[in-house]
Amino acid sequence: MNSGSEPFPSPMRFVALGDSFSEGVGDDSGRSFAGWTGRLATGLAETLTSEMQYANLAIRGRLFEDVVEEQLPAALGLNPVPTLITFCAGGNNLLRPRFRPEIMIAKLEAAADLIAASGAELVLVSPADPSARLPMGRLIHHRGDIWATALAEFARRRALLFVDVSHDSRLRHERFWAPDRLHMNANGHQWVADLVLHALMNRPRPAADRVVQPTARSVSTELAYFRSFVAPWMMRRLTGRSSGDGRLPSHPVWVRVSPGSRDDLPSSGSYSERDERSL
């Protein structure tokens, strides 16, 4: 974490690892650097008033072990090596029958050792909690709480920066979520980017809206939601498929992010109606 007296390495090289949350699914803004990670890269460039380099190896549908075993070696193999790595994984594991946080923490231990040896700063981020409007929401919320608590303890023990998105009550508000109710929309991604930027730079936390209880929905609305999103998700689980099958990272190599860069070209990770159906 930057104390304000020790500047970040220049140029900063930031790579994001994870699943759909870090890929930026749900951000329909059309930005080249979409999602909370792309928005964080832009925010860092603006805050540091210097050019930085950004890569995003996150792919939707990836499990924790996929991120550790596939994305981490690719990140450490980037040339030049990263100076900052955000790691947010485990959200898809919460949705699987077998949830083993102790095994995930053991894998994270080895991953943190590799990152420390590379000289990069590791920032841990817990997944956003979508449980308020999802089927089996109570179970998902319980597991998410266990995972966020395990990450917090791990970060404390290893003296790592940890951003606890899971326990941010403001993200329970539906205005932060895409129609599929599983992924955040542009508002949600910006909120998380601001949270992480605050943690990195010791800047003021973003101003919070008053938390509002979820809006009651009609039976017809819920039936339409199940047909459009839940049924396809269940079919993929039954057939052993993933929404990320065949997908490549949105930014697999370093790209330059300059202060004030907000072009409107759509990125390969931008959200669309097709993405809404790919939980």
C-alpha positions in Angstrom: 0.0 0.0 0.0 1.3 3.4 -0.9 1.9 5.5 2.2 2.0 8.7 0.3 5.7 9.2 0.9 6.9 6.3 -1.3 5.9 6.6 -4.9 4.9 3.7 -7.0 7.5 2.3 -9.5 7.5 4.2 -12.7 6.2 3.1 -15.1 3.6 1.1 -13.2 2.7 -2.2 -14.8 -0.6 -3.5 -13.5 -2.1 -6.9 -14.3 -5.5 -8.2 -13.2 -6.2 -11.9 -12.5 -9.6 -13.5 -11.9 -12.9 -14.4 -13.4 -15.8 -12.4 -14.9 -15.7 -9.9 -12.0 -12.1 -8.8 -13.0 -12.7 -9.4 -16.7 -15.3 -6.6 -16.5 -18.5 -8.5 -17.5 -21.5 -6.2 -16.9 -19.8 -3.0 -17.8 -21.7 -1.8 -20.8 -20.0 1.6 -21.0 -18.1 0.8 -24.2 -14.8 1.9 -22.7 -11.6 0.3 -24.0 -10.5 -0.2 -20.4 -13.8 -1.5 -19.0 -14.7 -3.2 -15.7 -13.3 -2.2 -12.3 -9.8 -3.3 -13.3 -9.8 -1.1 -16.4 -11.3 1.8 -14.5 -8.7 1.3 -11.8 -5.9 1.4 -14.4 -7.3 4.7 -15.7 -7.7 6.1 -12.2 -4.2 5.2 -11.3 -2.8 6.8 -14.5 -4.8 10.0 -13.7 -3.8 10.0 -10.0 -0.1 9.4 -10.7 -0.2 11.8 -13.7 2.0 9.4 -15.6 1.6 6.7 -18.3 1.2 3.2 -17.0 0.9 -0.3 -18.5 -2.1 -2.6 -18.0 -2.9 -6.2 -18.8 -6.0 -8.2 -17.9 -5.8 -12.0 -17.9 -9.1 -12.6 -16.2 -11.7 -14.8 -18.0 -15.3 -15.4 -17.0 -16.2 -18.8 -15.5 -12.7 -19.5 -14.2 -12.4 -21.3 -10.9 -9.9 -20.3 -8.2 -7.5 -23.1 -9.2 -7.7 -22.0 -12.9 -6.5 -18.5 -11.9 -3.6 -19.8 -9.9 -2.5 -22.5 -12.3 -3.1 -20.7 -15.6 -3.3 -17.0 -15.2 -0.6 -16.5 -12.5 2.2 -18.1 -14.6 1.2 -16.0 -17.6 1.2 -12.8 -15.5 4.7 -13.6 -14.1 5.8 -14.3 -17.7 4.9 -10.9 -19.0 7.9 -8.9 -20.2 8.6 -6.6 -18.5 7.4 -8.1 -15.2 4.4 -6.6 -13.4 4.8 -4.2 -10.5 1.2 -4.6 -9.3 -1.1 -7.6 -9.4 -4.8 -7.7 -8.3 -6.0 -11.1 -7.5 -9.8 -11.7 -7.2 -10.9 -15.3 -7.5 -13.2 -17.8 -5.8 -16.5 -16.4 -6.7 -17.3 -19.3 -9.1 -16.3 -21.8 -6.4 -19.0 -20.4 -4.2 -21.6 -21.6 -6.8 -20.2 -25.2 -7.0 -21.3 -28.1 -4.8 -17.8 -28.6 -3.3 -16.5 -25.4 -1.7 -13.1 -26.0 0.0 -11.7 -22.6 1.3 -8.9 -24.3 3.2 -7.6 -25.8 -0.1 -7.9 -22.5 -1.8 -6.0 -20.7 0.9 -3.2 -23.3 0.6 -2.9 -22.6 -3.1 -3.0 -18.9 -2.4 -0.1 -19.3 0.0 2.1 -20.7 -2.8 0.9 -18.1 -5.3 1.7 -15.3 -2.9 5.2 -16.7 -2.5 5.7 -16.6 -6.3 4.5 -13.1 -6.5 6.7 -11.9 -3.7 9.7 -13.4 -5.3 8.9 -11.5 -8.5 9.0 -8.2 -6.7 5.4 -7.3 -7.6 2.9 -5.9 -5.1 -0.1 -8.3 -4.5 -3.5 -6.8 -3.8 -6.3 -9.2 -2.8 -9.9 -8.4 -3.6 -12.9 -10.4 -2.3 -15.7 -11.0 -4.9 -18.7 -8.7 -4.9 -21.7 -10.4 -3.2 -24.6 -10.9 -5.6 -26.7 -13.0 -3.3 -29.5 -10.5 -2.5 -31.4 -11.3 -5.6 -30.1 -14.8 -6.6 -31.6 -18.3 -6.1 -29.9 -20.0 -3.2 -28.8 -16.5 -2.1 -28.6 -17.4 1.6 -26.1 -20.2 0.8 -24.0 -18.0 -1.5 -23.9 -15.2 1.0 -22.8 -17.6 3.8 -20.0 -19.0 1.6 -19.0 -15.6 0.5 -18.7 -14.4 4.1 -16.5 -17.4 4.9 -14.3 -16.8 1.9 -13.9 -13.0 2.6 -13.0 -13.7 6.2 -10.4 -16.3 5.1 -8.9 -13.8 2.7 -8.8 -11.1 5.3 -7.0 -13.3 7.8 -4.6 -14.4 5.1 -3.9 -10.8 4.1 -3.3 -9.9 7.7 -0.9 -12.7 8.2 1.0 -12.0 5.1 0.9 -8.1 5.5 -0.9 -7.8 2.1 -3.4 -5.1 1.0 -6.9 -6.5 1.1 -10.0 -4.8 -0.3 -13.1 -6.4 1.1 -15.7 -5.9 -1.6 -17.8 -8.8 -0.3 -18.8 -7.0 2.9 -19.5 -3.6 1.3 -23.1 -3.2 2.1 -23.7 -0.5 -0.5 -23.2 -3.0 -3.3 -26.4 -4.8 -2.1 -28.2 -2.0 -3.9 -29.7 -3.2 -7.1 -28.6 -0.1 -9.0 -25.1 -1.6 -9.1 -26.1 -4.8 -10.8 -26.7 -5.9 -14.4 -29.9 -7.6 -15.5 -28.5 -11.1 -14.9 -28.2 -10.1 -11.1 -24.8 -12.0 -11.0 -22.5 -9.4 -12.6 -22.1 -5.7 -11.7 -23.1 -3.0 -14.2 -20.9 0.1 -15.0 -22.0 1.7 -11.7 -20.9 -1.3 -9.7 -17.5 -1.6 -11.5 -16.8 2.1 -10.9 -17.6 1.8 -7.3 -15.2 -1.1 -6.8 -12.5 0.7 -8.8 -12.9 3.6 -6.5 -12.6 1.4 -3.4 -9.4 -0.2 -4.6 -8.0 3.1 -5.7 -8.7 4.5 -2.2 -7.0 1.5 -0.6 -3.9 1.9 -2.8 -3.6 5.7 -2.6 -5.0 6.4 0.9 -7.5 8.6 -0.9 -11.0 9.4 0.5 -13.5 6.6 0.2 -16.2 7.2 -2.4 -19.4 8.8 -1.1 -22.0 6.1 -0.3 -25.6 6.2 -1.2 -28.2 5.3 1.3 -28.7 1.5 1.3 -32.1 0.6 -0.1 -33.9 -2.8 0.3 -34.3 -4.8 -2.9 -37.4 -4.0 -4.9 -40.2 -6.6 -4.9 -40.7 -8.1 -8.3 -43.8 -9.6 -10.0 -44.1 -13.4 -10.7 -43.9 -12.7 -14.4 -40.7 -10.8 -14.0 -39.1 -13.6 -12.0 -40.2 -16.2 -14.5 -38.7 -14.3 -17.3 -35.5 -13.9 -15.3 -35.3 -17.7 -14.7 -35.9 -18.5 -18.4 -33.3 -16.0 -19.6 -30.5 -16.5 -17.0 -31.0 -19.3 -14.5 -32.0 -22.0 -16.9 -29.0 -21.5 -19.2 -26.7 -21.4 -16.3 -28.1 -24.7 -14.9 -27.8 -26.3 -18.3 -24.1 -25.4 -18.5 -23.5 -26.9 -15.1 -25.3 -30.1 -16.1 -23.3 -30.4 -19.3 -19.9 -29.5 -17.8 -19.5 -26.3 -19.9 -18.4 -22.8 -18.8 -19.3 -19.4 -20.1 -15.6 -18.9 -20.5 -14.9 -21.8 -22.8 -12.9 -20.8 -25.8 -12.5 -17.2 -24.6 -9.2 -15.3 -24.5 -8.1 -12.6 -22.1 -9.2 -9.1 -23.0 -5.7 -7.6 -22.7 -3.2 -10.5 -22.7 -0.2 -8.2 -23.2 0.8 -4.8 -21.9 -1.2 -1.8 -23.2 -0.5 1.8 -22.4 -3.0 3.8 -20.3 -2.4 7.5 -20.3 -3.8 10.1 -17.9 -7.3 11.1 -19.1 -7.6 8.1 -21.5 -11.4 7.5 -21.8 -11.8 6.6 -25.4 -15.1 5.1 -26.4 -13.9 2.1 -28.4 -15.6 -1.1 -27.1 -13.2 -3.6 -25.5 -13.3 -7.3 -26.1 -14.5 -7.7 -22.5 -17.4 -5.2 -22.8 -20.9 -6.3 -21.8 -23.6 -7.2 -24.2 -27.0 -9.1 -24.3 -25.0 -12.2 -25.1 -22.9 -11.7 -22.0 -26.0 -11.4 -19.9 -26.8 -14.9 -20.8 -23.4 -16.2 -19.9 -23.4 -16.4 -16.1 
